[in-house]
């Protein structure tokens, strides 16, 4: 009994030490965020152990656990018809509001989910719930793209899946099948899905034979560049849940099917040093000292290496491929983009990716709304259902849907 009285406080202290993280004072629901992050870290460590024992790839195990514990019980509802389909070889989930008599054609959103190109699914409750609410609130047909994931496939296959599914849906006969107005279609996505949405929009703007083009793009805390991992938001939020800087770098490496031994060099921008000739021409396109407002730059300084490792770009050429890093697109491509919404969160390493893209689009003459949230964190918009229900999730989702409703 005496041992138990000693052991229990010790376990409680260890648990508190594991869970506790110093967070910014303005962050929404801090203790709930700490618990979410601690749970995610514990699961990841278990998955890495399984990987180390060579039983399975840790990302496969992690995604299996996510999908297993997040399975849906009910699919369609009284108000929304939910069906699974295949668009040009790509699986999609379609959310259709029930017909209400003789009504006009509906607007539509093609949605691409996040998860570091490796995790999550259009079929999990987190994204199923988001797309269902979008369909209900907007009275719109929502197409959620189920692209293939790392490590099954790597870049550029995720991009090709998203592009093929979107182009298939944009065909006039397919739009007619779903009673969609061809002039009221948005392309959207969050995080890695925001990356794919931006890349798809850029490619669609270059294809002259398309008869239907998106009216809008809406990017939710998108990941848009792997050129500079020392922007102010990367420095400020390097240890911030649920996406620390080093984890984001590893997701890029997974996406490009690269070696993990490159991560530490990329962390200090050795891959884009001044002696890396292939990177020089892109430097001005994401010069955050001119693209970010003072409130984002704060007192942070650029990290530019004079001498780095050119071999990194040779081993990972996709680091400078605009299909993977849309922020590197030229001004002519940006000028062809549709009206754009970019949502950013203060407590997010990707904050500056979104802000820089918004500024470059604005300079190219594209109407842009930058919707910034000071108390929110990466990934928050999908966390609206117990036990991962955050006020930040409801706040960002409401603002996003409101913008779509007013502009689509």
TALINKA-V284447 format. One record per helix or strand of 2 or more residues. SS is the DSSP state (hx for helix, st for strand). FROM is the first residue (numbers start at 1). TO is the last residue. If there is no record, write none. Layout:
SS;FROM;TO  SS;FROM;TO
This chain:
hx;2;19  hx;30;52  hx;58;69  st;80;87  st;90;97  st;106;112  hx;125;138  st;141;146  hx;157;169  hx;172;177  st;180;190  hx;192;206  st;216;220  hx;232;236  hx;245;255  hx;260;267  hx;270;272  hx;277;280  hx;283;286  hx;288;291  hx;294;297  hx;311;315  hx;317;320  hx;326;328  hx;331;335  st;339;347  hx;351;363  st;368;377  hx;380;382  st;384;385  st;388;389  hx;391;407
